Amino acid sequence: MSLIVLDPDIADAESLGSRLCKQLTELGLHTIETPDSRVAADLASSGSVEMIICCHRPVLEALPAISPSVALAWVTDAELTSDDLLTAMRRDVHDVWAWPDVEEELQERVTGLQDRVRSWSTAMSNEVSTLRTELERDQRAGQYIQMGMLPPNPMGIGHFKLQHRVQPSLILSGDFVDYFQISDRYFACYVADVAGHGASSAFITVLLKNFSRRLRREYRVSMLSNPGEILQWINGELIDQGIDKHVAIFFAIVDMRKEVMHFANAAHLPPAALVVDGELQSLEQSAKPLGLFPNIQFESLTVDFPKGAKLVVFSDGVLDLVPEDSIAAKEQHLAQVIRTAETMDDLWDTLSANHMGPDDVSCLMVRYE
């Protein structure tokens, strides 16, 4: 066992720390002497020692936070006051010893304290492991439910083929993709990116799926050519829920009879891309995200969607997978990948999207075949 004796007067052979070091060494314990609280904390953090013994209150108060698995004792040859005991409690001292101490009692104190801290550390480690296992099990169940909310992949609507891919950075995703037919003439599709990660963001995707179902039942005719009206409706619903999360979303409605696409954007980046005859059109549009500002309007735009065209929409996590440094260079690289990739697998393989970055990555591809 290795331990540190921390005493600002350790250089003085008659100091409490020096006398204690001599006694501990005679007991066969590997003892390190230092007057510096930072040195003691660094050695404890590196795993070099299992116990720190402080000899004076000032060095105890100056000691940086250490792992609770490292035993911390305070040895004093003065009478303890109530303030001393409060300091010991605040600094999570495991034991306070009075000096002088006979060798047998000192040996018992050191080994007893070491055993208690080890036992406590093992119990805490086991508890954390159990809680982690339970949390991962719950999150896996949540992932199963969340992935089950995604639409069929691929899915055919008329002569259009729709595909998606959602790759969480953790277990649950804050990204969501959906598409569904509204009538014989129209279908809707969108990519949403909820701020943040984990369970709280994943919960919002459940709300988005609920909005999809409601939209199919409760849509107004005006919405079919004005998806900005849909975003306004979703924005109001999110604000009414009082959820402190914002959502970036690209929403489109395709008119299969007229071969056009109406779309609206709520702060979604990178811009959606429409490829027609090998030429890429960036569907850039600026607007605020959903869930933050009440009573805001979202502009709807319309583009032709002829046979052979494809729509590709990524969430912003894809930018972490593009090697270039600047956003402009990343978007240019991404545009080239979108222009040349014929399938979702081509897109994913080219971007190495299975090697995740720090953010969720999702993609929607719609082809008019």
C-alpha positions in Angstrom: 0.0 0.0 0.0 1.2 3.5 -0.9 0.1 6.6 1.0 0.9 10.3 1.2 1.6 12.4 4.3 0.7 16.0 3.5 2.3 18.5 5.9 3.6 22.0 5.0 6.3 21.6 7.6 7.4 18.2 6.4 11.1 19.4 6.0 11.3 19.9 9.7 12.3 16.6 11.3 10.3 17.4 14.4 7.1 18.2 12.6 4.1 16.0 13.0 4.3 14.9 9.4 7.9 13.8 9.7 7.3 11.9 12.9 4.3 10.2 11.3 6.2 9.3 8.2 8.9 7.7 10.3 6.4 5.6 12.2 4.5 4.6 9.1 7.7 3.5 7.3 8.7 1.4 10.4 5.4 -0.4 9.9 6.5 -1.3 6.4 4.2 1.1 4.5 5.4 2.9 1.4 5.1 6.5 2.4 5.5 9.6 0.3 6.1 13.0 1.9 5.0 16.3 0.4 4.1 19.8 1.6 2.0 20.5 -1.6 -1.8 19.8 -1.7 -1.8 19.8 -5.5 1.0 17.2 -5.7 -1.0 15.0 -3.3 -4.1 15.4 -5.4 -2.3 14.6 -8.7 -0.7 11.5 -7.3 -4.1 10.4 -6.0 -5.7 11.0 -9.4 -3.0 9.0 -11.2 -3.7 6.0 -9.0 -0.2 6.1 -7.4 -1.5 6.2 -3.9 -4.5 4.8 -2.0 -4.5 7.1 1.0 -3.8 10.8 1.8 -3.0 11.8 5.5 -3.3 15.5 6.1 -1.5 16.9 9.2 -2.9 20.4 9.4 -6.2 22.0 8.6 -4.9 24.5 6.0 -3.5 21.8 3.7 -6.8 19.8 4.1 -8.8 22.9 3.1 -6.4 23.6 0.2 -6.6 20.0 -1.1 -8.3 19.8 -4.5 -11.2 17.3 -4.9 -10.0 13.7 -5.0 -11.7 10.4 -5.9 -13.8 9.0 -3.1 -12.0 5.7 -3.6 -8.9 7.3 -2.1 -8.9 7.2 1.7 -8.6 10.6 3.3 -7.5 11.0 6.9 -6.7 13.9 9.1 -4.1 13.6 11.9 -3.8 16.3 14.5 -1.9 16.7 17.8 -4.2 19.5 18.9 -7.6 19.4 20.5 -10.4 19.3 17.8 -12.9 22.2 17.7 -16.4 22.2 16.3 -15.0 24.1 13.3 -12.4 21.4 12.7 -15.1 18.8 12.6 -17.2 20.8 10.2 -14.2 21.2 7.9 -13.6 17.4 8.0 -17.2 16.8 7.1 -17.2 19.3 4.2 -14.0 17.8 2.8 -15.4 14.2 3.1 -12.7 13.1 5.5 -13.0 9.4 6.2 -11.3 9.5 9.6 -9.8 11.9 12.1 -6.9 10.6 14.3 -5.5 12.1 17.5 -1.7 12.1 17.9 0.4 10.5 19.5 -0.7 7.0 18.6 1.0 3.7 19.4 2.2 1.7 16.5 -0.4 -1.1 17.0 -3.2 1.4 17.0 -1.8 3.3 14.0 -1.5 0.0 12.0 -5.1 -0.8 12.8 -6.3 2.7 11.9 -4.5 2.6 8.5 -5.6 -0.9 7.5 -9.1 -0.4 8.9 -9.6 2.8 7.0 -8.3 1.2 3.9 -10.6 -1.7 4.2 -13.7 0.5 4.8 -12.9 2.7 1.8 -12.3 -0.3 -0.4 -15.5 -2.0 0.7 -17.5 1.3 0.1 -15.8 1.8 -3.3 -16.7 -1.8 -4.4 -20.3 -1.4 -3.2 -20.6 1.9 -5.1 -19.0 0.4 -8.2 -21.5 -2.5 -8.1 -24.4 -0.1 -7.6 -23.3 2.1 -10.5 -22.9 -1.0 -12.7 -26.4 -2.2 -11.8 -27.9 1.3 -12.5 -26.0 1.5 -15.8 -27.3 -1.9 -16.9 -30.8 -0.9 -16.0 -30.5 2.4 -17.8 -29.1 0.8 -20.9 -31.9 -1.7 -20.9 -34.5 1.0 -20.6 -32.8 3.0 -23.3 -32.6 0.0 -25.6 -36.3 -0.5 -25.1 -36.8 3.2 -25.9 -34.7 2.8 -29.0 -36.8 -0.2 -30.1 -39.9 1.9 -29.7 -38.4 4.9 -31.4 -37.1 3.0 -34.4 -40.6 1.4 -34.7 -42.1 4.8 -35.2 -40.1 5.3 -38.4 -41.9 4.7 -41.7 -41.4 1.6 -43.9 -37.9 1.7 -45.5 -38.1 1.8 -48.5 -41.6 2.9 -49.3 -43.4 3.4 -52.6 -46.0 6.1 -53.1 -47.1 6.2 -56.7 -44.0 6.4 -58.8 -41.9 7.8 -55.9 -39.5 5.8 -53.8 -38.8 7.1 -50.3 -36.0 5.9 -48.1 -34.4 7.0 -44.8 -31.5 6.3 -42.5 -31.2 7.4 -38.9 -28.0 6.8 -37.0 -28.0 7.9 -33.3 -24.8 9.2 -31.8 -25.9 7.5 -28.5 -28.8 4.9 -28.1 -31.7 7.3 -28.5 -31.9 9.8 -31.3 -33.0 13.5 -31.5 -33.3 13.1 -35.2 -36.5 11.9 -36.8 -37.7 11.2 -40.4 -41.2 10.6 -41.6 -43.2 10.3 -44.8 -46.8 9.4 -45.5 -49.5 9.7 -48.1 -52.2 12.3 -47.5 -54.4 11.6 -50.5 -54.2 10.0 -53.9 -52.5 13.2 -55.1 -50.2 14.3 -52.2 -47.7 12.9 -49.8 -45.7 14.6 -47.1 -42.1 14.0 -45.9 -39.8 15.7 -43.4 -36.5 15.6 -41.5 -36.5 17.0 -38.0 -33.6 17.6 -35.7 -34.4 18.1 -32.0 -31.8 20.1 -30.1 -29.7 17.9 -27.8 -29.4 14.2 -27.4 -30.7 11.4 -25.4 -34.1 10.7 -23.8 -35.4 14.3 -23.6 -34.8 14.9 -27.3 -36.1 11.5 -28.2 -39.3 12.3 -26.4 -40.0 15.1 -28.8 -39.8 12.7 -31.7 -42.7 10.9 -30.2 -44.7 14.1 -30.4 -43.6 14.6 -34.0 -44.9 11.2 -34.9 -48.2 12.1 -33.2 -48.3 15.3 -35.3 -47.8 13.1 -38.5 -50.8 11.0 -37.5 -53.0 14.0 -36.7 -52.0 15.8 -39.9 -53.3 12.9 -42.0 -56.6 13.2 -40.3 -57.0 16.9 -39.6 -55.2 18.7 -42.5 -56.7 21.7 -44.1 -56.8 21.9 -47.9 -54.7 25.0 -47.8 -51.8 23.1 -46.1 -51.3 20.9 -49.2 -49.7 23.7 -51.1 -48.5 25.6 -48.1 -46.3 23.5 -45.7 -45.3 26.7 -43.9 -48.9 26.6 -42.5 -48.1 23.1 -41.1 -44.9 24.3 -39.5 -46.8 27.1 -37.9 -49.3 24.6 -36.5 -46.6 22.4 -35.1 -44.8 25.4 -33.6 -47.9 26.4 -31.8 -48.4 22.8 -30.5 -44.8 22.6 -29.2 -45.1 26.0 -27.4 -48.4 25.0 -25.8 -46.7 21.9 -24.5 -44.2 24.1 -22.6 -41.2 21.9 -23.5 -37.9 23.7 -23.4 -36.6 22.2 -26.6 -36.4 23.6 -30.2 -36.7 21.7 -33.4 -35.1 22.4 -36.8 -37.2 20.8 -39.6 -37.5 20.6 -43.4 -41.0 19.8 -44.4 -42.2 19.1 -48.0 -45.5 18.1 -49.7 -45.2 16.6 -53.1 -48.1 17.1 -55.6 -47.8 13.9 -57.7 -50.3 15.1 -60.3 -48.5 18.4 -61.1 -45.1 17.0 -60.4 -44.1 19.8 -58.0 -42.9 20.0 -54.4 -44.0 22.6 -51.9 -41.5 23.0 -49.0 -40.8 25.1 -45.9 -37.8 25.2 -43.7 -37.5 26.0 -39.9 -33.8 26.6 -39.4 -32.9 23.2 -40.9 -29.3 22.8 -42.0 -27.6 21.8 -44.3 -30.0 22.9 -47.1 -32.1 20.2 -48.7 -30.9 19.3 -52.2 -32.9 18.5 -55.3 -31.1 16.9 -58.2 -32.6 17.1 -61.7 -30.7 15.8 -64.7 -27.5 15.8 -62.8 -27.8 19.4 -61.7 -28.2 20.2 -58.0 -30.5 22.8 -56.7 -29.9 23.9 -53.1 -33.2 24.6 -51.4 -31.9 27.3 -49.0 -34.4 29.1 -46.8 -33.9 31.0 -43.6 -36.4 30.8 -40.7 -36.5 30.4 -36.9 -36.7 26.9 -35.3 -39.9 25.5 -33.9 -40.8 25.6 -30.3 -39.2 28.9 -29.3 -41.2 31.8 -30.7 -45.0 32.0 -30.9 -47.0 33.4 -33.8 -44.2 33.2 -36.4 -44.8 32.7 -40.1 -43.0 30.2 -42.3 -42.6 30.9 -46.0 -43.6 28.1 -48.5 -41.7 27.7 -51.8 -42.4 25.5 -54.8 -40.1 23.7 -57.2 -40.6 21.3 -60.1 -40.1 17.6 -59.2 -40.0 15.9 -62.6 -39.3 12.2 -63.4 -35.8 11.1 -62.6 -35.3 13.8 -59.9 -34.2 13.0 -56.4 -34.5 14.9 -53.1 -31.9 14.4 -50.4 -32.2 15.9 -46.9 -29.6 15.4 -44.2 -29.6 16.5 -40.6 -26.7 18.7 -39.5 -24.8 15.8 -37.9 -23.6 14.8 -41.4 -21.3 17.9 -41.4 -19.2 16.2 -38.7 -18.5 13.3 -41.2 -17.2 15.6 -43.9 -13.4 16.2 -43.7 -13.2 19.8 -44.8 -12.8 22.6 -42.2 -15.2 25.4 -43.2 -19.0 25.1 -43.5 -18.9 26.2 -47.1 -16.3 23.6 -48.0 -18.3 20.9 -46.2 -21.5 21.8 -48.0 -19.7 21.8 -51.4 -18.3 18.3 -50.6 -21.7 17.1 -49.5 -23.3 18.5 -52.7 -20.9 16.5 -54.8 -21.7 13.3 -52.9 -25.4 13.9 -53.3 -25.1 14.6 -57.0 -23.3 11.4 -57.7 -24.8 8.9 -55.2 -27.7 6.9 -56.7 -28.9 5.1 -53.6 -29.1 5.6 -49.9 -26.3 3.0 -49.4 -24.1 4.9 -51.8 -24.6 8.1 -49.8 -24.0 6.3 -46.5 -20.9 4.4 -47.7 -19.3 7.5 -49.3 -19.7 9.6 -46.1 -18.7 6.7 -43.8 -21.8 7.6 -41.8 -21.5 4.4 -39.8 -18.4 5.9 -38.2 -20.4 8.3 -36.0 -19.4 11.8 -35.0 -20.6 13.6 -31.9 -24.1 14.2 -33.3 -27.0 12.1 -34.6 -27.1 11.7 -38.4 -30.2 11.2 -40.5 -31.1 11.3 -44.2 -34.2 11.3 -46.3 -34.0 10.4 -50.0 -37.0 10.7 -52.4 -36.7 9.6 -56.0 -39.3 10.0 -58.8 -38.6 6.8 -60.8 
